[in-house]
Amino acid sequence: MAKQAKEKKVKLNKKMLTNVMKDIDFCMMTTNGARGRLHSRPMSNNRNVDWDGETWFFSYADSSQVKELKKDSSVSLGYALPEEILFVALAGKGEIVKDNAKKKELWYDELERWFPEGPEDKKVVLIKVDAKLAHYWGKDGEGELAL
C-alpha cells in the first residue's frame, strides 16, 4: 500500500494576511442568489487600503449583490495572486452602508470609470464585508485563519 503524502500547512498570521490583502485589487464576491444559487461577480476592493478584516466595496443600490445581501448577509470573497501562487478565500457577513462621509473617505479617482457621478451619487452605496475566516492556499501548502 502506497503512503499518502502529508498535506503541508502554511502558517499565515493576520499581519501577513493584511500585507497580502492591501496589494490585491480585484476579487470575486459570492453571495446567495435566487433559489439558493451562488452568484459570483468581480469587484474592486479599493487596492492600497489598510486591510483590518473589513473590506469595502462601492456598488449601485439596485445591483444584484446589494439585493442579495439584504436577503442573506453571508458572503465569500476570493482573491488570487497567481504570480506568487497565493489564493485567499474570506468568509464573512456583508452590510449595506449609506454613509456619504465614508464614501468620500474611500473614494479614489479610478472609481469614476464605474461611478461617473462620484461618491455624492445617491444611487451609490458601500458594501462592508466583515471577514470572520480566511482560507488560503500557496506553493507551500494551505491553511485557515480565524479573524
DSSP file (Angstrom, degrees, kcal/mol; ACC not computed):
  #  RESIDUE AA STRUCTURE BP1 BP2  ACC     N-H-->O    O-->H-N    N-H-->O    O-->H-N    TCO  KAPPA ALPHA  PHI   PSI    X-CA   Y-CA   Z-CA
    1    1 A M              0   0    0      0, 0.0     2,-0.1     0, 0.0     0, 0.0   0.000 360.0 360.0 360.0 130.5    0.0    0.0    0.0
    2    2 A A        -     0   0    0      1,-0.1     2,-0.2     0, 0.0     0, 0.0  -0.434 360.0-112.8 -73.3 143.7    1.4    3.4   -1.0
    3    3 A K        -     0   0    0     -2,-0.1     2,-0.3     1,-0.1    -1,-0.1  -0.551  29.9-121.6 -73.9 138.9    2.0    6.0    1.6
    4    4 A Q        -     0   0    0     -2,-0.2     2,-0.2     1,-0.1    -1,-0.1  -0.639  28.8-110.9 -80.7 138.8   -0.3    9.0    1.4
    5    5 A A        -     0   0    0     -2,-0.3     2,-0.2     1,-0.1    -1,-0.1  -0.476  33.2-116.8 -68.7 135.5    1.5   12.4    1.0
    6    6 A K        -     0   0    0     -2,-0.2     2,-0.4     1,-0.1    -1,-0.1  -0.539  26.8-118.5 -73.3 137.7    1.2   14.6    4.1
    7    7 A E        -     0   0    0     -2,-0.2     2,-0.2     1,-0.0    -1,-0.1  -0.636  27.8-130.4 -76.7 127.1   -0.7   17.8    3.5
    8    8 A K        -     0   0    0     -2,-0.4   134,-1.7   135,-0.0     2,-0.5  -0.525  15.3-149.5 -76.9 144.9    1.6   20.8    4.1
    9    9 A K  B     -a  142   0A   0    132,-0.2     2,-0.4    -2,-0.2   134,-0.2  -0.973   3.0-155.7-118.1 122.3    0.2   23.5    6.4
   10   10 A V        -     0   0    0    132,-1.3     2,-0.9    -2,-0.5   134,-0.2  -0.792  14.0-139.2 -91.7 136.2    1.3   27.1    5.8
   11   11 A K        +     0   0    0     -2,-0.4     2,-0.5   132,-0.1   132,-0.1  -0.842  26.4 176.7-101.4 102.9    1.0   29.3    8.9
   12   12 A L        -     0   0    0     -2,-0.9     2,-0.2   132,-0.1   132,-0.1  -0.911  11.7-158.3-105.5 126.7   -0.3   32.7    7.9
   13   13 A N     >  -     0   0    0     -2,-0.5     4,-2.5     1,-0.1     5,-0.2  -0.522  33.4-100.3 -99.7 174.0   -0.9   35.2   10.6
   14   14 A K  H  > S+     0   0    0      1,-0.2     4,-2.7     2,-0.2     5,-0.2   0.867 121.1  53.3 -63.4 -37.5   -3.2   38.2   10.4
   15   15 A K  H  > S+     0   0    0      2,-0.2     4,-2.0     1,-0.2    -1,-0.2   0.919 110.8  46.5 -64.0 -42.8   -0.4   40.7    9.9
   16   16 A M  H  > S+     0   0    0      2,-0.2     4,-1.8     1,-0.2    -2,-0.2   0.917 113.3  49.4 -63.9 -42.9    0.9   38.6    6.9
   17   17 A L  H  X S+     0   0    0     -4,-2.5     4,-3.0     1,-0.2    -2,-0.2   0.903 108.3  54.1 -62.6 -41.4   -2.6   38.4    5.5
   18   18 A T  H  X S+     0   0    0     -4,-2.7     4,-1.8     1,-0.2    33,-0.4   0.912 107.1  50.6 -59.1 -44.1   -3.1   42.1    5.9
   19   19 A N  H  < S+     0   0    0     -4,-2.0     4,-0.3     1,-0.2    -1,-0.2   0.864 113.9  45.3 -63.3 -36.3    0.1   42.8    3.9
   20   20 A V  H >< S+     0   0    0     -4,-1.8     3,-1.4     1,-0.2     4,-0.3   0.935 110.6  53.0 -70.2 -47.2   -1.2   40.5    1.1
   21   21 A M  H >< S+     0   0    0     -4,-3.0     3,-1.2     1,-0.3    -2,-0.2   0.822 100.9  58.6 -64.0 -34.5   -4.8   41.9    1.1
   22   22 A K  T 3< S+     0   0    0     -4,-1.8    26,-2.6     1,-0.2    -1,-0.3   0.670 104.6  53.0 -72.4 -12.8   -3.8   45.5    0.6
   23   23 A D  T <  S+     0   0    0     -3,-1.4     2,-0.5    -4,-0.3    -1,-0.2   0.442  91.4  85.2 -99.1  -1.0   -2.0   44.7   -2.6
   24   24 A I    <   -     0   0    0     -3,-1.2    21,-0.1    -4,-0.3    24,-0.1  -0.886  50.5-178.3-105.2 127.2   -4.8   42.9   -4.3
   25   25 A D        +     0   0    0     -2,-0.5    20,-3.1     1,-0.1     2,-0.3   0.954  61.2  42.7 -87.8 -58.6   -7.3   45.0   -6.2
   26   26 A F  E     +B   44   0A   0     18,-0.2    54,-0.4    54,-0.1     2,-0.3  -0.660  58.1 167.3 -99.3 146.3  -10.0   42.6   -7.7
   27   27 A C  E     -B   43   0A   0     16,-2.5    16,-2.5    -2,-0.3     2,-0.6  -0.869  38.5-107.3-137.2 173.4  -11.7   39.7   -6.1
   28   28 A M  E     -BC  42  78A   0     50,-2.3    50,-2.5    -2,-0.3     2,-0.5  -0.949  30.9-155.1-105.1 119.9  -14.7   37.5   -6.8
   29   29 A M  E     -BC  41  77A   0     12,-3.0    12,-1.6    -2,-0.6     2,-0.5  -0.840   8.8-164.9 -96.1 126.6  -17.6   38.3   -4.5
   30   30 A T  E     +BC  40  76A   0     46,-3.2    46,-2.1    -2,-0.5     2,-0.3  -0.955  12.8 169.0-116.8 128.4  -20.0   35.4   -4.0
   31   31 A T  E     -BC  39  75A   0      8,-2.5     8,-2.6    -2,-0.5     2,-0.7  -0.772  44.1 -92.3-125.1 171.1  -23.5   35.9   -2.5
   32   32 A N  E     -B   38   0A   0     42,-0.5     6,-0.2    40,-0.4    40,-0.1  -0.802  52.3-173.4 -89.4 115.4  -26.6   33.7   -2.2
   33   33 A G    >   -     0   0    0      4,-3.7     3,-1.4    -2,-0.7     4,-0.1   0.035  37.5 -30.9 -93.8-159.4  -28.7   34.4   -5.2
   34   34 A A  G >  S+     0   0    0      1,-0.3     3,-2.0     2,-0.2    -1,-0.2  -0.242 127.4   4.9 -59.1 140.8  -32.2   33.4   -6.3
   35   35 A R  G 3  S-     0   0    0      1,-0.3    -1,-0.3    -3,-0.1    -2,-0.1   0.770 131.2 -63.9  53.4  31.6  -33.4   30.0   -5.2
   36   36 A G  G <  S+     0   0    0     -3,-1.4    -1,-0.3     1,-0.2     2,-0.3   0.568  94.3 146.7  76.2   8.7  -30.3   29.5   -3.1
   37   37 A R    <   -     0   0    0     -3,-2.0    -4,-3.7    -5,-0.1    -1,-0.2  -0.581  52.4-114.7 -80.3 140.1  -27.9   29.5   -6.1
   38   38 A L  E     -B   32   0A   0     -2,-0.3     2,-0.4    -6,-0.2    -6,-0.2  -0.508  29.6-163.1 -72.4 140.9  -24.5   31.0   -5.6
   39   39 A H  E     -B   31   0A   0     -8,-2.6    -8,-2.5    -2,-0.2     2,-0.3  -0.981   7.3-174.0-131.7 118.3  -23.8   34.2   -7.6
   40   40 A S  E     +B   30   0A   0     -2,-0.4   -10,-0.2   -10,-0.2   -12,-0.0  -0.847   8.7 164.9-115.1 149.6  -20.3   35.5   -8.1
   41   41 A R  E     -B   29   0A   0    -12,-1.6   -12,-3.0    -2,-0.3     2,-0.2  -0.980  40.1 -99.1-155.9 152.1  -19.0   38.7   -9.7
   42   42 A P  E     +B   28   0A   0      0, 0.0     2,-0.3     0, 0.0   -14,-0.2  -0.526  42.6 179.3 -74.9 141.5  -15.7   40.6   -9.9
   43   43 A M  E     -B   27   0A   0    -16,-2.5   -16,-2.5    -2,-0.2     2,-0.5  -0.994  27.7-126.4-140.9 145.6  -15.4   43.5   -7.5
   44   44 A S  E     -B   26   0A   0     -2,-0.3    14,-0.4   -18,-0.2   -18,-0.2  -0.816  12.8-163.0 -91.7 128.1  -12.7   46.0   -6.8
   45   45 A N        -     0   0    0    -20,-3.1    11,-0.3    -2,-0.5     4,-0.2   0.000  51.1 -97.7-102.5  30.6  -11.8   46.2   -3.1
   46   46 A N        -     0   0    0    -21,-0.1     3,-0.2     9,-0.1   -21,-0.1   0.971  46.7-128.5  59.8  65.5  -10.0   49.6   -3.4
   47   47 A R  S    S+     0   0    0      1,-0.2   -24,-0.2   -24,-0.1   -25,-0.1   0.131  83.8  34.4 -39.7 152.6   -6.4   48.5   -3.7
   48   48 A N  S    S+     0   0    0    -26,-2.6     2,-0.3     1,-0.3    -1,-0.2   0.799  84.2 129.6  65.9  33.6   -3.8   50.0   -1.4
   49   49 A V  S    S-     0   0    0    -27,-0.2     2,-0.7    -3,-0.2    -1,-0.3  -0.840  70.0-100.4-109.3 155.3   -6.0   50.4    1.6
   50   50 A D        -     0   0    0     -2,-0.3     2,-0.4    -3,-0.1   -31,-0.1  -0.648  40.0-148.8 -76.0 114.7   -5.1   49.2    5.1
   51   51 A W        +     0   0    0     -2,-0.7   -29,-0.1   -33,-0.4     4,-0.1  -0.724  28.7 165.0 -89.8 129.6   -7.0   45.9    5.5
   52   52 A D  S    S-     0   0    0      2,-0.6    -1,-0.1    -2,-0.4     3,-0.1   0.105  76.7 -69.9-128.9  20.7   -8.1   45.1    9.0
   53   53 A G  S    S+     0   0    0      1,-0.4    78,-2.8   -39,-0.1     2,-0.4   0.140 113.7  96.1 106.3 -17.9  -10.6   42.3    8.4
   54   54 A E  E     -D  130   0A   0     76,-0.2    -2,-0.6    74,-0.0     2,-0.4  -0.888  55.3-165.6-104.1 136.7  -13.2   44.7    6.9
   55   55 A T  E     -D  129   0A   0     74,-2.5    74,-3.2    -2,-0.4     2,-0.4  -0.983   6.6-153.4-123.1 134.2  -13.3   45.1    3.1
   56   56 A W  E     -D  128   0A   0     -2,-0.4     2,-0.3   -11,-0.3    72,-0.2  -0.879  12.5-179.0-113.5 138.4  -15.2   47.9    1.5
   57   57 A F  E     -D  127   0A   0     70,-2.1    70,-2.8    -2,-0.4     2,-0.4  -0.979  22.6-133.7-132.1 144.8  -16.8   48.0   -2.0
   58   58 A F  E     +D  126   0A   0    -14,-0.4     2,-0.3    -2,-0.3    68,-0.2  -0.779  38.1 158.9 -90.7 144.3  -18.7   50.6   -3.9
   59   59 A S  E     -D  125   0A   0     66,-2.3    66,-3.2    -2,-0.4     2,-0.3  -0.985  44.5 -98.4-157.7 158.7  -21.9   49.4   -5.6
   60   60 A Y  E >   -D  124   0A   0     -2,-0.3     3,-1.9    64,-0.2     6,-0.3  -0.657  34.7-125.2 -79.6 143.5  -25.1   50.7   -7.0
   61   61 A A  T 3  S+     0   0    0     62,-3.1    -1,-0.1    -2,-0.3    63,-0.1   0.749 109.7  50.4 -61.8 -25.9  -28.0   50.3   -4.6
   62   62 A D  T 3  S+     0   0    0     61,-0.3    -1,-0.3     4,-0.1    62,-0.1   0.245  85.2 121.9 -97.9  13.8  -30.0   48.4   -7.2
   63   63 A S  S <> S-     0   0    0     -3,-1.9     4,-2.3     1,-0.1     5,-0.2  -0.296  74.8-113.5 -74.1 160.5  -27.3   45.9   -8.0
   64   64 A S  H  > S+     0   0    0      1,-0.2     4,-2.7     2,-0.2     5,-0.2   0.880 115.2  54.9 -61.8 -38.4  -27.7   42.1   -7.6
   65   65 A Q  H  > S+     0   0    0      2,-0.2     4,-2.3     1,-0.2    -1,-0.2   0.895 109.1  46.8 -65.9 -37.7  -25.1   42.0   -4.8
   66   66 A V  H  > S+     0   0    0     -6,-0.3     4,-1.8     2,-0.2    -1,-0.2   0.941 113.7  48.0 -67.6 -46.2  -26.9   44.6   -2.8
   67   67 A K  H  X S+     0   0    0     -4,-2.3     4,-0.9     1,-0.2    -2,-0.2   0.912 114.6  46.4 -59.5 -42.7  -30.3   42.9   -3.3
   68   68 A E  H  X S+     0   0    0     -4,-2.7     4,-2.4     1,-0.2     3,-0.5   0.890 109.9  52.3 -70.0 -39.1  -28.9   39.5   -2.3
   69   69 A L  H  < S+     0   0    0     -4,-2.3    -1,-0.2     1,-0.2    -2,-0.2   0.808 103.2  59.2 -67.6 -28.1  -27.0   40.8    0.7
   70   70 A K  H  < S+     0   0    0     -4,-1.8    -1,-0.2     1,-0.2    -2,-0.2   0.835 112.9  39.2 -66.7 -31.0  -30.2   42.3    2.0
   71   71 A K  H  < S+     0   0    0     -4,-0.9     2,-0.3    -3,-0.5    -2,-0.2   0.835 137.1   9.3 -85.4 -36.1  -31.8   38.9    2.0
   72   72 A D     <  -     0   0    0     -4,-2.4   -40,-0.4   -40,-0.1    -1,-0.3  -0.913  61.2-159.0-149.5 114.5  -28.8   36.9    3.2
   73   73 A S        +     0   0    0     -2,-0.3    21,-2.9    -3,-0.2     2,-0.1   0.495  55.0 119.1 -78.6  -2.4  -25.7   38.7    4.5
   74   74 A S  E     + E   0  93A   0     19,-0.2   -42,-0.5    17,-0.1     2,-0.3  -0.422  39.8 170.0 -65.5 134.7  -23.4   35.6    4.0
   75   75 A V  E     -CE  31  92A   0     17,-2.1    17,-2.4   -44,-0.1     2,-0.4  -0.997  24.7-158.1-148.3 148.9  -20.6   36.4    1.6
   76   76 A S  E     -CE  30  91A   0    -46,-2.1   -46,-3.2    -2,-0.3     2,-0.5  -0.990   7.8-160.1-126.5 138.4  -17.4   34.9    0.3
   77   77 A L  E     -CE  29  90A   0     13,-2.5    13,-2.9    -2,-0.4     2,-0.5  -0.980   5.8-160.1-119.8 126.3  -14.5   36.9   -1.3
   78   78 A G  E     -CE  28  89A   0    -50,-2.5   -50,-2.3    -2,-0.5     2,-0.3  -0.927  11.3-178.4-111.8 126.4  -12.0   35.1   -3.5
   79   79 A Y  E     - E   0  88A   0      9,-3.4     9,-2.0    -2,-0.5     2,-0.4  -0.868   4.5-167.5-121.3 151.8   -8.6   36.6   -4.2
   80   80 A A  E     - E   0  87A   0    -54,-0.4     7,-0.2    -2,-0.3   -54,-0.1  -0.995  22.2-179.4-143.9 137.0   -5.6   35.4   -6.2
   81   81 A L  E >>> + E   0  86A   0      5,-3.2     3,-1.6    -2,-0.4     5,-1.3  -0.725  18.3 175.1-123.2  77.3   -2.0   36.4   -6.7
   82   82 A P  G >45S+     0   0    0      0, 0.0     3,-0.9     0, 0.0    -1,-0.1   0.826  73.8  60.8 -59.4 -33.7   -1.1   33.8   -9.3
   83   83 A E  G 345S+     0   0    0      1,-0.3    -2,-0.0    -3,-0.1    -3,-0.0   0.773 115.0  35.8 -65.3 -23.2    2.4   35.1   -9.9
   84   84 A E  G <45S-     0   0    0     -3,-1.6    55,-0.4     2,-0.2    -1,-0.3   0.368 111.3-122.3-104.7   1.7    3.1   34.3   -6.2
   85   85 A I  T <<5 +     0   0    0     -3,-0.9    54,-0.9    -4,-0.6     2,-0.4   0.967  65.5 138.0  50.7  59.3    0.9   31.2   -6.2
   86   86 A L  E   < +EF  81 138A   0     -5,-1.3    -5,-3.2    52,-0.2     2,-0.4  -0.997  28.6 178.9-136.5 130.3   -1.2   32.5   -3.4
   87   87 A F  E     -EF  80 137A   0     50,-2.7    50,-2.6    -2,-0.4     2,-0.4  -0.994   4.8-170.5-133.7 137.1   -5.0   32.2   -3.2
   88   88 A V  E     -EF  79 136A   0     -9,-2.0    -9,-3.4    -2,-0.4     2,-0.5  -0.991   7.6-168.9-132.9 135.0   -7.3   33.5   -0.4
   89   89 A A  E     -EF  78 135A   0     46,-3.0    46,-2.9    -2,-0.4     2,-0.4  -0.991  10.6-162.5-122.7 123.3  -11.0   33.0    0.3
   90   90 A L  E     -EF  77 134A   0    -13,-2.9   -13,-2.5    -2,-0.5     2,-0.4  -0.867   0.3-162.2-105.1 137.9  -12.6   35.1    3.0
   91   91 A A  E     +EF  76 133A   0     42,-2.7    41,-3.1    -2,-0.4    42,-1.7  -0.971  34.9 108.2-118.5 134.2  -15.9   34.2    4.6
   92   92 A G  E     -EF  75 131A   0    -17,-2.4   -17,-2.1    -2,-0.4     2,-0.4  -0.865  60.7 -63.3-169.9-156.3  -18.0   36.7    6.4
   93   93 A K  E     -EF  74 130A   0     37,-1.8    37,-2.8    -2,-0.3     2,-0.3  -0.940  36.1-144.2-120.7 139.7  -21.0   38.9    6.6
   94   94 A G  E     - F   0 129A   0    -21,-2.9     2,-0.4    -2,-0.4    35,-0.2  -0.793  13.3-171.1-104.9 147.1  -21.9   41.8    4.3
   95   95 A E  E     - F   0 128A   0     33,-1.9    33,-2.9    -2,-0.3     2,-0.5  -0.997  22.3-128.7-137.0 138.7  -23.6   45.0    5.3
   96   96 A I  E     - F   0 127A   0     -2,-0.4     2,-0.5    31,-0.2    31,-0.2  -0.778  27.7-165.7 -88.2 126.5  -25.0   47.8    3.1
   97   97 A V  E     - F   0 126A   0     29,-3.2    29,-2.7    -2,-0.5     2,-0.5  -0.962  17.1-172.7-120.8 125.9  -23.7   51.2    4.3
   98   98 A K        +     0   0    0     -2,-0.5     2,-0.5    27,-0.2    27,-0.1  -0.655  36.2 137.7-113.8  71.9  -25.2   54.6    3.2
   99   99 A D     >  -     0   0    0     -2,-0.5     4,-2.3     1,-0.1     5,-0.2  -0.933  37.0-165.5-124.5 105.8  -22.7   56.9    4.7
  100  100 A N  H  > S+     0   0    0     -2,-0.5     4,-2.3     1,-0.2     5,-0.2   0.865  91.0  53.4 -60.8 -37.9  -21.6   59.9    2.5
  101  101 A A  H  > S+     0   0    0      1,-0.2     4,-2.1     2,-0.2    -1,-0.2   0.906 110.5  47.2 -64.1 -41.0  -18.6   60.7    4.6
  102  102 A K  H  > S+     0   0    0      2,-0.2     4,-2.2     1,-0.2    -2,-0.2   0.883 109.8  53.5 -68.4 -38.1  -17.3   57.1    4.4
  103  103 A K  H  X S+     0   0    0     -4,-2.3     4,-1.2     1,-0.2    -2,-0.2   0.929 111.1  46.1 -61.1 -44.1  -17.9   57.1    0.6
  104  104 A K  H  < S+     0   0    0     -4,-2.3    -2,-0.2     1,-0.2    -1,-0.2   0.885 111.1  53.0 -65.5 -38.3  -15.8   60.3    0.3
  105  105 A E  H  < S+     0   0    0     -4,-2.1    -1,-0.2     1,-0.2    -2,-0.2   0.895 116.4  38.0 -62.9 -40.7  -13.1   58.8    2.6
  106  106 A L  H  < S+     0   0    0     -4,-2.2    -1,-0.2    -5,-0.1    -2,-0.2   0.561  92.9 113.6 -88.8  -9.7  -12.8   55.6    0.5
  107  107 A W     <  +     0   0    0     -4,-1.2     2,-0.3    -3,-0.2    -3,-0.0  -0.315  37.9 176.7 -67.7 142.5  -13.2   57.3   -2.9
  108  108 A Y    >   -     0   0    0      1,-0.0     3,-2.2    -2,-0.0     4,-0.3  -0.977  41.2-108.4-142.0 154.2  -10.4   57.4   -5.5
  109  109 A D  G >  S+     0   0    0     -2,-0.3     3,-2.0     1,-0.3     4,-0.2   0.747 109.9  67.4 -57.3 -32.8  -10.4   58.8   -9.0
  110  110 A E  G >  S+     0   0    0      1,-0.3     3,-1.4     2,-0.2    -1,-0.3   0.734  87.0  71.7 -61.7 -20.7  -10.3   55.4  -10.8
  111  111 A L  G X> S+     0   0    0     -3,-2.2     4,-2.7     1,-0.3     3,-1.5   0.700  75.6  80.5 -69.0 -17.9  -13.8   54.6   -9.5
  112  112 A E  G <4 S+     0   0    0     -3,-2.0    -1,-0.3     1,-0.3    -2,-0.2   0.759  78.0  72.1 -59.4 -22.8  -15.2   57.2  -11.9
  113  113 A R  G <4 S+     0   0    0     -3,-1.4    -1,-0.3    -4,-0.2    -2,-0.2   0.882 115.3  20.8 -57.3 -39.9  -14.9   54.5  -14.5
  114  114 A W  T <4 S+     0   0    0     -3,-1.5    -2,-0.2    -4,-0.3    -1,-0.2   0.704 135.2  37.7-101.5 -26.7  -17.9   52.7  -12.9
  115  115 A F    ><  +     0   0    0     -4,-2.7     3,-2.1     1,-0.1    -1,-0.2  -0.673  63.7 173.5-128.8  76.4  -19.5   55.5  -10.9
  116  116 A P  T 3  S+     0   0    0      0, 0.0    -1,-0.1     0, 0.0    -4,-0.1   0.686  76.0  61.6 -63.0 -19.6  -19.2   58.7  -13.1
  117  117 A E  T 3  S-     0   0    0      1,-0.2     3,-0.4     2,-0.0     4,-0.1   0.518 104.0-135.7 -84.5  -4.5  -21.3   60.8  -10.7
  118  118 A G    X   -     0   0    0     -3,-2.1     3,-1.6     1,-0.2    -1,-0.2  -0.163  42.1 -44.7  80.8-175.5  -18.8   60.3   -7.9
  119  119 A P  T 3  S+     0   0    0      0, 0.0    -1,-0.2     0, 0.0   -15,-0.1   0.650 128.9  67.4 -69.0 -14.6  -19.2   59.5   -4.2
  120  120 A E  T 3  S+     0   0    0     -3,-0.4     2,-0.2   -17,-0.1    -2,-0.1   0.631  70.4 117.3 -78.9 -12.5  -22.1   62.0   -3.9
  121  121 A D    X   -     0   0    0     -3,-1.6     3,-1.6     1,-0.2    -3,-0.0  -0.386  59.5-150.5 -59.6 120.4  -24.3   59.9   -6.2
  122  122 A K  T 3  S+     0   0    0      1,-0.3    -1,-0.2    -2,-0.2   -61,-0.0   0.668  94.3  63.3 -69.1 -16.4  -27.3   58.8   -4.0
  123  123 A K  T 3  S+     0   0    0    -63,-0.1   -62,-3.1   -62,-0.0     2,-0.5   0.558  89.4  85.8 -82.6  -7.8  -27.6   55.6   -6.1
  124  124 A V  E <   +D   60   0A   0     -3,-1.6     2,-0.3   -64,-0.2   -64,-0.2  -0.816  55.9 171.8 -99.2 131.6  -24.1   54.5   -4.9
  125  125 A V  E     -D   59   0A   0    -66,-3.2   -66,-2.3    -2,-0.5     2,-0.4  -0.767  28.4-115.3-125.2 171.9  -23.8   52.7   -1.6
  126  126 A L  E     -DF  58  97A   0    -29,-2.7   -29,-3.2    -2,-0.3     2,-0.5  -0.870  13.7-150.3-107.6 146.2  -21.0   50.9    0.2
  127  127 A I  E     -DF  57  96A   0    -70,-2.8   -70,-2.1    -2,-0.4     2,-0.6  -0.980  12.4-162.8-111.7 121.4  -20.8   47.2    0.9
  128  128 A K  E     -DF  56  95A   0    -33,-2.9   -33,-1.9    -2,-0.5     2,-0.6  -0.921   1.8-163.4-105.1 120.9  -18.8   46.4    4.1
  129  129 A V  E     -DF  55  94A   0    -74,-3.2   -74,-2.5    -2,-0.6     2,-0.8  -0.923   4.1-159.8-106.4 121.3  -17.7   42.8    4.4
  130  130 A D  E     -DF  54  93A   0    -37,-2.8   -37,-1.8    -2,-0.6   -76,-0.2  -0.871  17.7-146.5 -99.9 103.8  -16.6   41.8    7.9
  131  131 A A  E     + F   0  92A   0    -78,-2.8   -39,-0.3    -2,-0.8     3,-0.1  -0.493  24.7 174.9 -76.1 138.1  -14.5   38.7    7.4
  132  132 A K  E     +     0   0A   0    -41,-3.1    15,-2.5     1,-0.3     2,-0.3   0.614  68.0  24.7-110.8 -24.0  -14.6   36.0   10.1
  133  133 A L  E     -GF 146  91A   0    -42,-1.7   -42,-2.7    13,-0.2     2,-0.4  -0.999  59.2-159.3-148.7 138.7  -12.5   33.3    8.5
  134  134 A A  E     -GF 145  90A   0     11,-2.6    11,-2.7    -2,-0.3     2,-0.4  -0.983   3.4-168.4-120.6 129.4   -9.7   33.1    5.9
  135  135 A H  E     -GF 144  89A   0    -46,-2.9   -46,-3.0    -2,-0.4     2,-0.3  -0.929  16.9-175.5-107.5 139.9   -8.7   30.0    3.9
  136  136 A Y  E     -GF 143  88A   0      7,-2.4     7,-2.3    -2,-0.4     2,-0.4  -0.989  16.0-167.7-142.0 150.7   -5.5   30.3    2.0
  137  137 A W  E     +GF 142  87A   0    -50,-2.6   -50,-2.7    -2,-0.3     2,-0.3  -0.992  18.1 157.6-134.8 139.4   -3.5   28.1   -0.5
  138  138 A G  E >   -GF 141  86A   0      3,-3.3     3,-1.8    -2,-0.4   -52,-0.2  -0.887  58.0 -81.2-150.3-179.0    0.0   28.6   -1.6
  139  139 A K  T 3  S+     0   0    0    -54,-0.9     3,-0.1   -55,-0.4   -53,-0.1   0.718 127.7  49.2 -63.2 -19.8    3.0   26.9   -3.1
  140  140 A D  T 3  S-     0   0    0      1,-0.3     2,-0.3  -132,-0.0    -1,-0.3   0.367 123.8 -84.7-101.1   4.5    3.9   25.6    0.4
  141  141 A G  E <   - G   0 138A   0     -3,-1.8    -3,-3.3  -132,-0.1    -1,-0.3  -0.933  49.5 -72.6 132.9-155.3    0.5   24.3    1.3
  142  142 A E  E     +aG   9 137A   0   -134,-1.7  -132,-1.3    -2,-0.3     2,-0.3  -0.889  37.5 164.7-141.6 168.4   -2.7   25.6    2.8
  143  143 A G  E     - G   0 136A   0     -7,-2.3    -7,-2.4    -2,-0.3     2,-0.3  -0.966  25.9-119.4-169.0-176.6   -4.3   26.8    6.0
  144  144 A E  E     - G   0 135A   0     -2,-0.3     2,-0.4    -9,-0.2    -9,-0.2  -0.989  16.6-165.8-141.8 144.9   -7.1   28.6    7.8
  145  145 A L  E     - G   0 134A   0    -11,-2.7   -11,-2.6    -2,-0.3     2,-0.3  -0.979  15.4-141.0-138.5 121.7   -7.1   31.7   10.0
  146  146 A A  E       G   0 133A   0     -2,-0.4   -13,-0.2   -13,-0.2  -132,-0.1  -0.663 360.0 360.0 -77.8 135.6   -9.9   32.9   12.3
  147  147 A L              0   0    0    -15,-2.5   -14,-0.2    -2,-0.3    -1,-0.1   0.404 360.0 360.0-107.3 360.0  -10.2   36.7   12.1
